[in-house]
């Protein structure tokens, strides 16, 4: 797997925890725990929840583009397929040690059946939670299809979900590309930041006006606005 230069834009801390949680439609407290860890008590005894995602920005805490991808896939594994964090940690440690993948969630295409965690490797799916037993699964299709990969197998573009319900058929009008607009979400095909669309809309410009100005169907503009506005309201 290619080793990225420290100046690669995919590694630059570009998103605060609050921004990343918004783009990923995650509770901020959840993303914070995944990224920074959390202290808690069980029966009066102190416990430490170790981070699952190792941030590329530590002071202050900030996510890189690759961190964003890691959180996107971890959200699918945890929230949608119910894989426990101990199994997730076991799988990540196995893949990193046995397959030589330094950042499994960013560099490997994970799949899960809701109990075990799988990673695609050389055209096969290896059950990473059970010492490499081969299996065939495809339950992360909706999330993996929101990512474009470069020739080295690393993420290069990310199309965040603009609605709470996640499905393969959900529109993908917004793209996050670390090479464009400093990695801010932009309207696909025009590189117009969704923040600009939101500012104009809040200032009183109609969907039809935005559609005309950016030569984009109004329904696509409306979907793109969801990336900036409260997703629960949307």
N, C-alpha and C positions, 0 to 999 in steps of 0.2 A: 504494500500500500504506500502511496506517495507520502513523503514527509513534507508538510507545508512549511514555507518560510515564515518567520515571525512577522513579516510585513504583509503576508497574504491578508486581503481584506476580510476573508471569512473568519479570521481569528481576532479581528479588532473589536474591542468592547464597544458596542454601538447601541445597546438597548438597556434601559433601566429595568429593574424587576417589574415595575408597574407597567411600563410600555409592553414588555414581552408578555406579561399576564393578559393584557388587553388584547393583543394581536392573536394570542393562542386561546382566548376565551377560558382562562384558568383563574381560579381564586388566587389572589396575590399571596395569601398565607401558604397555599400549597406549593407554589413555585419557589417561594422563599425557603421552605423546609427542604425541598429537593435540592436547592442550590447552596444553601448556607448551613443546613443541618438544624437541629432543634433539640433543646434540653427539655426533659419532662420527668415525671416521677411515676413509679408503679409501686403501690404499697409503701409509700414513703421513701423508696429507694431511688436515687437519681439515675436517670438513663440518658443516653445520648443518641439521637437519630442522626446518623452520618449522612452527609450529602451524597446524592446519587449523580448529580451533574457537577462537574468541576469547572467553575466559571473561568473564562479567559480574562475577565476583569474583576479584580478583588478590592481595589481601593479607589473609588467606591465600588460596590458590587455592580457588575454590569454583564450582560450576556453578549456573546459574539453571535455571528450568523450560525456557526456550527452549534453553539449552545441552544439557539432557537430551534434548530432541527432536532437536537437531542430531546428537548422538552416536548416538542410536537409528537415525537414517537413514544416517549415515555407516557404522555397523557393517554395515548391510544392503548398502550399495553396495560396501564393501571386502571383507567376509568372505564374503558369500553370492553376490555376482555378480562378484567378482574384478576390479573396475575399479581400475586403478593410481592411486596418489596423484597423479602428474603430470596424469593425465586429470581427476581430481577437481578439482584446483586450477585447471586450465584452464577447466573447466566453470563452477566457482563464479565465477571472474573474469569470464567471458563474460556470465553471467547478471546479475551485479552491475552491470557496465558498460552492457551493451546493453539490459537490461530494467528497470534501475532498482530491482532488488531488493537491499536492503541486507544481508539475512541469508538467502541462498538456501536453506540447509538447513532453516531454520525457517519461512520465508515462502513457499516454493515447493514443490510436490508433485513430487518427483523420481521418475523411472523410469529403468531401465537395462536394456540387453540383454547386459550382461557385458563390453562393449567400449567403448561410448560412453555418455554420460550425457544423460538427457533431462529436460526440465522441462515441466510442463503449464502452458500459458498461453493464456487465452482459448479454452478448449475444444480446443486442439490440443496435440500434443506436439512441442516444438522440440528438435532434436538440438543440445544446447548445446556438445558437443565438436567439432562440425563446422559452425560458423558458422551455426547456425539452420536447418539443413536439416530439413524436416518429417518426422516418422516417427510410427508408432503402436506403443507397447509398453505392457505392464502387468505388469511383473515385481516391483514393490514392493508389490503389493496387500496381502500379509500384514502388512507393516509400516505402511503408510498407514492400514489399517483399525484400527490400535491408537491412532489419533489422532482426536480430535474438534476441529473447526475452528469459530471464531466467524464472525460475519457479515462480518468484515473479512479473512477468510482466514488468520487466525493461530491456532496451536494453543491450545486451552484445557483439554483433558483428554488424558491419556495412560494407556493400559492396558498396562503392561509384560507381557512374556511371563513366565509363571511356570515354564516348562519350557525345556530347552535346545533341543529341536526346535521350530522356528518354522513355524507354518502358520495359514491362515485359520481352521481349525476349532478351534484351541487355545482353551480357555476363557479368559475375561477377567474374573475375579472381583475384580480389584484395580484401583483407579483412582488416578492421581496428578493432583490438581487444586490449583493454587497458591492457590485461594480457600478450601480446606478443610484443616484440621489442619496449617497451615503448609506445605502441599505434601508431607506425608508420605504414603506409600501407605496407602490405607484400603480396607476391604471395600466393594465397590460396593453402593450402596443403603442403607447404614447409617452410613457415615462412621466406622466403628470402625477405628482404626489397626491395621495388621497387626502392628505391634510389640506391641500389647496382647494380641492373640491368641497370639502366640508366647510372651510372658511367662507367660500363663496355662497354655498347653500344657506349657511346660518346668517349671512349678510343679506339674504333676500333673493338671490338668483334662483330661478326655477330650474327644474330638471330639464325642461325643454331648452332653456337658454344654455345650460351646461352641455347638453347634448349637441346643440348647434355649434358651440364654440370649439368643442373637442372632437367633433365629427364621430360621435359614439352614440349608439342607441340609448335612449333614456333609461331603459330597464337595466342596462349595464352600469350606467352612472349610479343608479339607485343601489345596485348591489355593492358597488365600490364604496359608497358612503357608509355602508354597514361596517366597514373596517375601522371607521373612525368613531361612529356613534355607538351608544350603548347597545350591545348585541342582544341583551335580554329584551330590551324594548323593541328591537328589530324583529 
